[in-house]
Amino acid sequence: MRLHRWLICAALVAAVPAPASASVVRGQALSPDGQDLYVISQDGEEDGALSHFKVGAGGALTYVGCYGLPAGCGPSGFDEFTWPKDIEVSADGRDVYVLAPGLGQYRRAADGRLTYVGRAEGRLGESRALALSPDGRNAYVASGDENPFTESRIVHFRRDPETGAHSYAGCVGADIRYGTGCPALPAGVVSTAGANAIVVSADSRHVYTTGSTGSSNAFEGPKAVTHFRAAADGTLTFADCIGNETSGCSPTPVDTDQHRQGRLTGLAFDAGGLAVGQSGPYSDTITRFALGTDGALVYAGCSGFTSAPGCTFGSGTPTGTRASVELEAPDGATQMTVGLNARINPYGARYAVRWEYGPTTSYGRFDEGGSTSSAGGGWTRVTKSLRDLAPGTTYHYRLVVNTPAGPAYSPDATFTTQPYGEGPGLSVETHQPLGRTGTAAAFAATVQGTGRYWFEWGETQELGRTTPPREIPVLDWSERSVKELVTGLEPGKQYHYRVVAENGFGRVVARSGAAVLPFTGAAEPGPQPTPSPSPEPTASSDPSPPPDAGPSHGAEPTSAAAPDAGGRPILATSALPGPVTVGPAAPAERGSAAPARPRVSVSNRRIVVTVSARTRITIHRRAGKRWVHTATLTTSRTVRRTVKPGIYRVTAGPVRRQVRVR
């Protein structure tokens, strides 16, 4: 049985005596017999703690003890226990597993007390969530940075039913790098980006994850739910996904505003299938999916404290009186902004609002919320500033107010933005590719303005090939995230590409990117669990691959006045990048002996970094919630650096380790 994070209450914190503080609770798990609750927490700069509670009559909690480095706790067994991510109890109740650095195993005694057994590692990277299969044979870890352009994956471990130990078995994900042996998602699909929740079906045959990232340099982050099928041995195969446009997945039938505001925050099975939580600045929504043939995701509706179109407000049963809505005159419109005003009367009920707008009465865009103030007599004044509108455009708009009684709509109204001055008003930027496989990739960019765009690409800086032109929707002037899937590429070969846009005023050209397509390499054996009862840091290399490199940039953009083939001036061009090194096709990565991976350890207040080739080493020290740069050097020799006590993050080439120095 699993208790989800949103069920934690203040009583849990109150039940923990000082100094074993649980002020920042990271996760919790209840034993199958309901007698023991295990909580992972973090307090300031100190290492995290695993706390044990007995569950009494009526759910009352009695603190038993803790494991970790805070005063009063027993040893955790980990060489570092900072910011633990998730915790699970095995279905047979014999083992407790903690996702900290690595996947740690504790054997559970009859009285619920824990004994550290060992730890498994294997390509975990930025691990975020853990799930055990109900049959007790497999564990799955959701891992992915919040940058949409970096590798993300679901890592698979097999569990020994006798000892409870886990061993690395493989992974599957997006933008997987060469040499991992892990299959990639379909070309252009990045639904595991920012993976933050994971569950396994009761029959252990299906695994579901949520992924959610923020924007990166204005490129819209993917948000999606992904379904994998599990084979008899637990190996995962991508089945289907539903998400926003940049995720590469099938869309939901209604726009729940996932792609503009809010994050996917939770995942759980319910009576109807699968429930996904989403939290935003103006709404909290539960989106439900029925599970169709062979576990396929089928959109089944949404509800909550929300104004999203197609979603039910509250519990879904209409009660009370619908709100009254009256529009007031808008503030003066500029070329790209306008202030909208209205007053509403929700008749004492909770409410959520959205402003719908667009060039026709079909609207097409919406924005939630706004500033509120009392207008007297039960009325509330609502104001909202819309930005990035298209110049010289007449917009239709209305206000929608959702209450438990149902949605209420204002009459349609219009405003007109002022015309734009001289110039095309176009802006474009090339981003890193998404969803790379051995023979395909999705070129990514942001575009702003009206007109059309396309990608130019090729094997050299001269480019030479183009994708079909696409129209930029004339709804507003906001930056739009676009991508184009290109197939038939050669694994290991480097490609150059850039985005181009034009309208009646001229053309703009972005700086190029360079996409290196990975091979599908042979599987690398994952590290086995290594029992280590000492909480002192030990030498261990991080098996996770480094984040994807950014686009290769050369000279900064320069302006040019030369006309294009049609005689129109090119108003903004940029120099192509200089020579770049061809990627994974290099002979050393086709089987030649490679240098040993760097190792990081701690000895006598020294951070020791062992390298066998010239390597860039960077050291940061934790200060509160920030990392402060301490040192950077490039060397081919072992480094021994004396530092003051604290928590340090050491990056040595592809290896990143977090260690504690006393």
N, C-alpha and C positions, 0 to 999 in steps of 0.2 A: 504494500500500500504506500502511496506517495502523497505527501502533503505539499501543495504548491505554495510558492513564495507569497502569493497575495493573501494567504490565510494566516500569516504570522501576525500576532497581536502584541501589544505592549506587555502583556502578562509574561511572555517568554523572556523578555529582557529583564523584567523585574525578578524573575526566578533565578537569575544568575548572580551569585555573590561576587563582589570584588575580591581579587583583581581579575578573575576570569571573565572579563566583560564580553557581552554579546551585542555591543552597541551597533555594529554593522553586520546584520545577519545576511549570509550569502546563500544559504540553502538549508534544507532539513529533510529528514527521512524518518519514517515510522517503521518499526520492526513489524513483520507480518502478524505476530501475536498481539500487537497493539500495546505492549508493555514498556517499550523503550523508544525514546525520541532522541535522535542524533542531529546536532545543529553545527554547521560550520559558520565561522564568523571572523571578522577582521576589525581591529581597533587601531586606527592611526598607523604609525610606522611599524608597530610591532608585528611579528609574525602572526598568522591566523591561528585559530584554535578550533578543535573539534570537541564539543561539549556533549555530555550524556545526561539525560533526564529520565527518571521513572515516571510513567503515566499512571495516575491513580484514579479513584472514583470521580466521575464527572469530568475527566480530562485534566485534573489538577496535576501540575508538574512539580517534581522534587529533584533538585539538582544533585547529581552524583559525583561528577568530576569532569576533567577536561584533559586533552592531549594537545601539546604544542609548546611553544617557548614562553608565553606569558607566565609570570610568576604564579605558582600554585598549580600549574598543569604538569602532567606527566609527559615524557618524551613522545613526540608525534611519530618518530621513525623516519620522517622526511628529512633530507638535508636542507630543505627550505620549505616553508609552509606559508608563503605570502599570497594573500588574495586567493584562497581556495574557491573553486568555481562551482562545484556541484557535488552531491552526495547521494548514494543509493544503498539500499539493503537488498541482498540477494533474496530471491523468492523462497529459498529454503531457510532463510533467517540465520545462516551460519556466518555470513561475511558482510562487512560494511566496506564500501568502496568510496574513496574520496578523489575527486579530480582536482589536483593541485598542480605542482610540477610533476607530470606523470600521473598514472592511475594507481593509487595506493590501495593496498588491501589490509584490512584488519579482521582478525578472527574474533567472532562474538561468542562469549561464554554464556552459560546458562543464566547467570545473573545480569547479562547485558553488557558486562565490562568488555573492553576491547584490548586485543594484543596485536601490535603491528607485525605483519608477515613479510611484505615486500612491495615492490613497485614495478609496474610495466611501463615501457615507453615505446614510442613509435610514431613519428611524423605527426605529433599532436599540434604543433604550431600554437596559434592563438585559440586554445581550446576553451569552450564556453558552456557546454551542457553534456550530460551523461545519461544514457538509458541502458538498462539491462533487459535482455529478452526474457519473457516469462518462463521459457523452458530451461533457463539457467545456463545456457550454452554459449551465449555471446553478449558482448558489450559494444555499444556504439557511442562515439564521441563526436559532437558537432564542433567543428573548428573553422574559424575564418575571421580575418581582420575586418574592421568596419570600412576599409577602403575598397570600393567595388572593383578596382583594377588589380587586386592582389589575389593570390591563390586561396581557394577555400575548399574544404573537403569534409567528408564524413569518414571517420577512422573506425575500423573494425578490429576488435580483439576477440579471440576465442578463449572460453573459460574451461579450465580443467574441472570436471564435476567432482573429483575426489579432493583436490587441494584448494580449489577456488581461485587458483592463480590464473592470470590472463597472459596471453601472448599475442603480439602484433600479428594481424592476418591480412592487412591491406587497407585500401581506401578508395574512395570515388569522389570526384568533385569537379570544380571549374578551374580552368587555366592551370591544370596540373603541369608541373615542370618535368623536364626530361629526367629519366632515371628513377622515378618513384615507383614504377611498375603499377601505378593506379590508373584505371580507366577514367576518361574525362566524360563529363556530361555532353549531350549533343551540342554540336557547333552553335555558338551564339547564346547558349543557355548558361546563366550565371546565378541560378536560383539558390545556391548554397552560400552566396556572399553574405557575410555577417551572420552566419548560422548561430542561433542563440537558444533554440529549444529543440528537443527531440523526444519522440515516443515510439514505442514498439507495440504492435497489435497483440491481442490476447493469444493468438495462435502462433506468434513469433514469425509470421510470414511477411509482414509489412512494416516498414519504418517510415515515419513522417517527420519532417523538419520544417522549421520556419527560418528564414533568413531576412535580415533587414539591415540596410546600411544608410548612412546619411549621404548627402551630396558630396562630390569631390570636384573642386574647381567648377562649380555650377552644373556638373553632370549629375543627373538624377540617379540616386542610389537604388539598386534593385530591392524589391520587397516581394517575397513569394513563399508559398507553401509547396514542399516537394515530397513526392511519394517514391519510395524505393521498394522493390521486391527483394526479399531475402531467400536465398537458396537453402537447401538442406544443411549446408555447412556454414550458413550465416552470411555468405558473400552477397553484397548488395549490387543490384542492377537498377539503373534509373528507369522509372515507369512513366511518370507524368508530373506536371506542376502547374500551378495557377498563380499569377502574380501581375505586377505592373509591366509596362511596356519594356523597360530596360532589362528586366529579368530574362526576357526571351521566352516566357511561359504563356500559356493561354490566359486571356483576361477573364475577369469575373463579368457576369451579365450586367451588373450595375457598378457605377463608379463609387466605391466606398472611400475615395480620397486617400487611399493608402500611398499613392505615389507622390502626394504633395505635402501632407501633414501626418504626423503620427508615426509610431513604430510598432512593429509586431512584437508583442511582449510576452506571449504565453501560448501554450499548446497543450490540449488535453482531450481525451476521449469523453464523449457524453452519450446519452441514450440515442441520439440521432446520428452519431458518427464522430466528427472531429470539430472541436471548437478552437478558434484562434483569437487571442486577445490583441487589441490594438489600442494604444493610448496616444492622444495628440493634445495640442494646446487648448482645443475647444471641445473635444469629444473623447469618449471611451466607448469602444465598440467591440462586440463579439460577432465574428463572422463564422458561420457554420457550413460544414461540408458533409454531405452524405457520402458514404463509401460505396461506390458502385461495383460493377463486376470486377473481380480480382483486385479489390481495394482501390480502384480508381477514384480520384477526387471529383466530386460533383457539387457545384455551388448550391447551397440550400438556404441562403438568406443571411441577414445581419440585423442586429438589434443593439440597443444600449443608449447611453446618454450621448446622442449624436444627431446631427442634422444632415448626414450623408444621404443623397438620393437613393431611394429604394430600401432604406433601412427603417426598421420599426423602432420608435422611441420607447424606452422603458421595457416593461415585461411583454408587450405585444397585445395586451388586452385594453382596448380603448376605454378610458374613464374620464369624466369631467367634460368641460366645455373647451372647444378649440379657441386658440388665441385670436385676438383682434389685431390687425396689422394695418398701419397707415403710413404711406410714404410721405416724406417732406421734401422740399426743394433741395437738390444737390448743391454742394459748394461748387464754385467755378472750376470747370474742367480746364486743364492745361493740355499740352501735347500728349502726355502719357499718364496723367493722374487725374483722379476726381475724388471728391469726398461725398459719400452717400449718407443720407439721413432718413430715419424713420422713428416711429414710436409704436410700441406694442403693449398689449395687455394680456398676460398669460393666465390671469385669474387665479393667482396664487400658486400655480403649478411650476415645477421645474421645466426649463425650456432650453433649446439649442437653436441657433439661427444660422442660415446660410444665405448669401447673396448670389443669385444666379445672373449671369450677364453674357452677352454675345451680340453679334451683328444682326441676328434675327430673333424672333420670339421662341426659337428652339434653344436659345441661349448657348449652351455648349461649354461654358466655364462656370465655376463657382468658387466662392471663398467663404470660409466659416468665420463666425464670431464678429467681434467689434467692441468698441468702448461703450459702456452703458452708464446711464445716470437716471435719477428719478425724475419723472415728468408729472408726478402728482396724481391722485385719484386712482392708484393702481397701475398707472401707465409707466413704462420705462422707455427712455430715449436711447436708440442704438445708432452709432455712427461707425462708418467704415471707410478707410482710404484704400482705393484700388490703384495699383501701380502697374507700370509696364504695359499700358494700353497702346493701341495702334493710333498714331496721329491721324487727324482728319477723318475720323470714323464715327458714325452714329451707332451707339450701343443701346440695345434693349436690356432692361434689368427688372428684377423683382426681388422681394425679400420673402423667405420661407421660414416659418417658425414652427418647430416641432415641440409638441407637449404630449403627455400621455393620452390626450384626446385625439391625437392625430395631427397632420401637418395643416397649417393655415398659410394662405398665399396672399400677397398684396397684389393689387392691379399691376399691369405692365406699365413701365414708364421708359423714357429715353433720355440720353444726354449725348452730346457730340464733342469730341476732343478737337483741339485746335490743330490746324494743318502743320505738317513738318516743314522745316526750312529746306535749304539746298542740301544735296547729298543723298546717298542711298540709305542711310540708317541701318546698314547691315553690319553684323559682327559675327565672327566664326572662330572656333578654337578646336584643334584636333586633340583627342585624348588617346590613351592607350587602348589597344584592342581588348575585346571581351570574348569569353567563351571559346578560347583557342583549342583546336584539336590538331592532329597531325597534318590535316589537309584543308582546314577551313578556319576562319576567324571573322568576328564582327568588328569592322572598323567603327569607331565611336567618335562623336563630336558634339559640340553645342553650337546652335545657330540662333541668331536673334535678328528679327526684322521681317520683311515680306519679300517674296520672290521664290526662288528655287535653289536647291543645293545638290551636290553630288560629291563623290570621292574620286580623286585621281590617285593611281597607285602603279607600282611596278617593281622590278627587281633592282633598278638603279635609281639614281637621283633624277634621271630624266623622266621617270614615271612611265607614261605611254599608254596606260589603260584607264578607263573611267567606268564608274557604276552608272546606272540609269539615273537621270535627274528626278528629284522629288520636290513637290510643292511644299512650301512652308505655310502652315495654316494661318489664315488672317483672323485670329481671334483676339490676340493682344500682342504686346511687344516683349513678353517675357522670354528668357532664354529657354530653348527647347533642346532636350537631349535626344539625339538621333543616332542610329547605327545602321549599318548595311552589312549583311552576311555575304562574304566572298568565299567561294569554294574552289577546288582544283589547285590548291597551293601545294608546294613541295616541302615536306618536313625538313627542318633544319636550315632552310634558306631564309635569308633576311629580305623583308619587303619594306619599301618606303610608301607612305601614303599621306594624304592631306585632304582637308575638306575645302570645297570651293562653293561660294554662293553668289548669285547675281540677281539683279532686277533691272528696271528700266534706266536706272542711274549709272549702272556699272557693275563691276565684279570685285569681290574680296576673296583673298586667298590666305589660308592659314598656314602656319609653320608646319612642316612635315612631322610625322611620327615614323617610327621604324618598328615593325612587328617581327619578332623572331618566333617562328612556329616550332613547337617542341616535337621531338620524337615520342613514340610510345615505347619506352624502354623496358628492359627486363626487370622483374620484381627484385627489390633489394630485401634481404632478410631483416626483419625488425628485431630490435633488442629484446631479450627475454627478461622476465622479472628478476631483479637482483635484491635478495633480502639484505637489509642493512639496518640494524637496530639503532645505530648511532645517529643522533640528530645533527651531527657536525656535517658541514658541506663536504662532499666527495667529488672527485673528478668524474665528469660525465659530459659527453658531447650531446648537444641538442640535435636529434635526428631530423628536425623539421627543416625543410628547404627554405631559402631566403625568399622575401617578397619579390615579385616580379620587378625587374628594372623599369624605370620610366622611359618614355620615348627618348630617342637619341636626338639631341638638338645641336644645331650648328650655329651659324651666324644669327644675330637678332633680326627681326623683320625690318625690311627697308621699303620705302615707297618707290613706286615706278610710275611713269606717266605714259609708257608705251601702250598703244591700243591693242585690243585683242583682235582675233581674226575677223570679227564683225565690225571693227572700226570704233568700238566703244572703249573709253579709257578704263584701264585697270587701276582702280583707286587705291588699292592696298595689296601689295604682294609681299612675299618674304623669300629670303634666300633659303635654298635647300640645305640640309645639314651636310657637314663634311663627311669624310670617309668613316665608316663604322665597321667593326669587326663582325664577320659572319658568325652566327651563333652556334647551336649545338652540333652542327655538322662537322665541327673541328675534329681531327683525328683522335685527339686525346679522349674525347667522349664516346668514341666508338670501340672502346675496349682496352686502350692503353692504360698503364698504371697511373693512377691519380694520386696526388698528395693526400696523406692522412688528414682527416678532419681535425681542426683545432680542438683542444681540450681546455676546460676552465675548471679550476679548483681553488681552494683556500687553504693556506697553511701559515700558522703563526702570524696572524694579522696581515698576511700578504695575499693578494690576488695573483694566482699563477696561471698564465696562459701559455700552453705548449703548442707550437706550430712547427710544421715541417716545410713550409714554403713561405714566400713573401706574402704577408697578410696585413690588412688594415684592422687595427684593434681600437675600439672606442669603449670608454668606461663612463657610466653615469651613476650618480648616487641619488637615492630617493630622499627628497625633502618635502615632507607632507604628502600631498598627492601629485607632486611634480618630480620629474627627473632632471637633475642638475649635472651638466657636463663636467667631467673631472679630467679626462685625458684622452688624446687621440695620437696614435703613432702607427707607422707601417714598418714591419720588421720581419725577418725570417728566423729570428732566434726566440727562445723561450723568454717570456717577460715575467718578472717577479716585482710587484709593486706594493709597497707598504702603504696602507690606508688606515684612516680612523674607523672605529666601529660604525656599522650601519648596513643598510641593504643596498647592493650594487647590481646594476645591469651591465653585463659585459658582452659586447658584440665582437666576434672575431671571424671575419669572412662570413660564411653562411651560418655560423653557429651563434646563437644568442642564449645566454644563461643569466639567471638571477640568483645571486648568492648573498649570504649574510656573513659579515665579518664581525667578530666579537672583540 
